Amino acid sequence: MSRTPSSAGPRVFLIAALLLPTASLGACAGLGGGDGCRGTASELRRLAEQPVLGVAPARASVPANYRGVGVTTGCDDDSGGAPWLHADRLYAFPGRPEDVISFYTGAAASAGWKLEEDSSATLDGVCWTRIEQGRHLVLDVELRPGGFSPEPVVGTGIAYTVSVGSERDGGAEGCGG
């Protein structure tokens, strides 16, 4: 479900995934050679302030080995198109993936997010979009987040991420990326 640049190679994606937990608010990690991530701190801050990043089902928590990390941000400038800005939050949940999807389906709808037409709840996650101040935003709940180092400690539950992203130019990028 996650929106990833289509021309990014597996190594670039892995590097981005490994850096995600350690990225700080306002960090800008240009993965390609472009400089499209310069000056994105205020845009990343706005994404990190999206209320949906702090909303989670009852009993959801930060994985034990990620306490204090909170919302992370990043800027991926590796696809030749507009850089992708995103704010992400990692959660541990002691229930079923279906419970996570059900919770966010209600939370997203009440906050004005629209389920992407070609997106449906799968074992990987679900995705919504909306326009805010002329900017197209993508909300992605990914139930199989990969590439974290160290692996999130979740006990008997699952790890999942909530991400809000947008192209730097505010373009109409959707869930399929």
Secondary structure, DSSP 4 states (H G I P E B T S, - for coil): -----TT--HHHHHHHHHHGGGPPTT-----SS--TTTT-HHHHHHHHT-GGGG---TT-B--GGGTT---EEEEE--SSSSPEEEEEEEEEESS-HHHHHHHHHHHHHHTT-EE-TT----SSEEEEEEEETTEEEEEEEESS----SSPP--TTSEEEEEEEEEETT-----TT-
